[in-house]
Amino acid sequence: MNVIVSNVQRNILSGLDVDVIKSISGEYDANELVEMFKNFFYNKMILDVTAIKDFHNIKNFQTIAMGLDVEKIVFFLPEGTDVCTSAFLSKLVSMGIYNFTTNVEGVKYLLEHPNTYKQVAHIQQLNDVSNTVAHKVENGAKIIGVRNVTEHAGATTFIYILKKELKVHFGDSIIALEINRSDFQYFGDKNMVSITADQIHTYLTRFAGATVVLIDLNDCPDDSFCDDVLYLLEPSTIKLNRLMRRNHMIFSKLQQKKIVLNKSLLTNKDITDFEYEAKAKVFYNMPPLDERKKNPIFDDFLSRLGLIQSKEEKKETGKIFGLFRR
């Protein structure tokens, strides 16, 4: 059974022929909607976004994405408003919201055929790539935090390789910071800087003109200054068992997060089993890498992050609103 949450567009949704267990209409705070439905069982939710108080504010979508399972929600957007721009849609995709449309036909389609990231990636990347330099100089760098979840999951070396791959695309406008450690000094790179937690905002201001700032978060609990955070797990049996013994609720906290399996030799079937047992999605499966060589797999990874556009996705740029307008 399904749930319908509506407001301004309720008359349009009234003709939707689906089984409904609960239907509410009005304007609600995002936190109020989360509290209302986080323990409520339903198959799918059709959410008229005008029912979200201040729905033009992307932070309210983020609240819903963090509190509810967005894979079960179809976001019904009012056509012609600022939530239908490529910039806004790109932000929705970045937070894991893939199912959105502007008409009832699109709602029906997405209820039966929900999108995956692959089907909406071109929306994110077309917007991000076309505006990268101008946007970052004007509004500050794209800030990506990296955090080890299992012990010694490789965040420091991962950032070093990631920085090298980004440099190919963006030159010397890539900065890396590590908090409360001094391991970066061994790479001999002037754009890799070791700082303390209380210096983070000073350095982010200093490097506001950078394209991307990568941050090794280490033991810093605050990551609110990051646009994205990657959670690194080394999926060996001993590392995972040690992690679960230390914190058996860890994977419930990582739901809707970008989990990267690092130094991983898992197959697709292994990953499927892992996701089932952990009840959490894997954002990327990264194999062991040679830090001294070019690693072509990173182009795919950077594409998934929305930092570059893959060859395949470039062919799709003319279709930016194709599926969205269903």
Stockholm file with secondary structure:
# STOCKHOLM 1.0

chainA/1-326         MNVIVSNVQRNILSGLDVDVIKSISGEYDANELVEMFKNFFYNKMILDVTAIKDFHNIKNFQTIAMGLDVEKIVFFLPEGTDVCTSAFLSKLVSMGIYNFTTNVEGVKYLLEHPNTYKQVAHIQQLNDVSNTVAHKVENGAKIIGVRNVTEHAGATTFIYILKKELKVHFGDSIIALEINRSDFQYFGDKNMVSITADQIHTYLTRFAGATVVLIDLNDCPDDSFCDDVLYLLEPSTIKLNRLMRRNHMIFSKLQQKKIVLNKSLLTNKDITDFEYEAKAKVFYNMPPLDERKKNPIFDDFLSRLGLIQSKEEKKETGKIFGLFRR
#=GR chainA/1-326 SS CEEEEESTTHHHHTTCCSCEEEEEESCBCHHHHHHHHTTCCCSEEEEEGGGBTTTTCHHHHHHHHHHSCGGGEEEECCTTSGGGSHHHHHHHHHTTCCCEESSHHHHHHHHHSCCCHHHHHHHHHHHHHHHHHHHHHHHCCEEEEEEESSTTCCHHHHHHHHHHHHHHHHGGGEEEEEESCCGGGGGCCTTEEEECGGGHHHHHHHTTTCSEEEEECTTCCCCTTCSEEEEEECCCHHHHHHHHHHCTTHHHHTTTSEEEECSCCCCHHHHHHHHHHHTSCEEEECCCCCTTSCCTHHHHHHHHHTSSCCHHHHTTGGGTTTTTTC
#=GC SS_cons         CEEEEESTTHHHHTTCCSCEEEEEESCBCHHHHHHHHTTCCCSEEEEEGGGBTTTTCHHHHHHHHHHSCGGGEEEECCTTSGGGSHHHHHHHHHTTCCCEESSHHHHHHHHHSCCCHHHHHHHHHHHHHHHHHHHHHHHCCEEEEEEESSTTCCHHHHHHHHHHHHHHHHGGGEEEEEESCCGGGGGCCTTEEEECGGGHHHHHHHTTTCSEEEEECTTCCCCTTCSEEEEEECCCHHHHHHHHHHCTTHHHHTTTSEEEECSCCCCHHHHHHHHHHHTSCEEEECCCCCTTSCCTHHHHHHHHHTSSCCHHHHTTGGGTTTTTTC
//
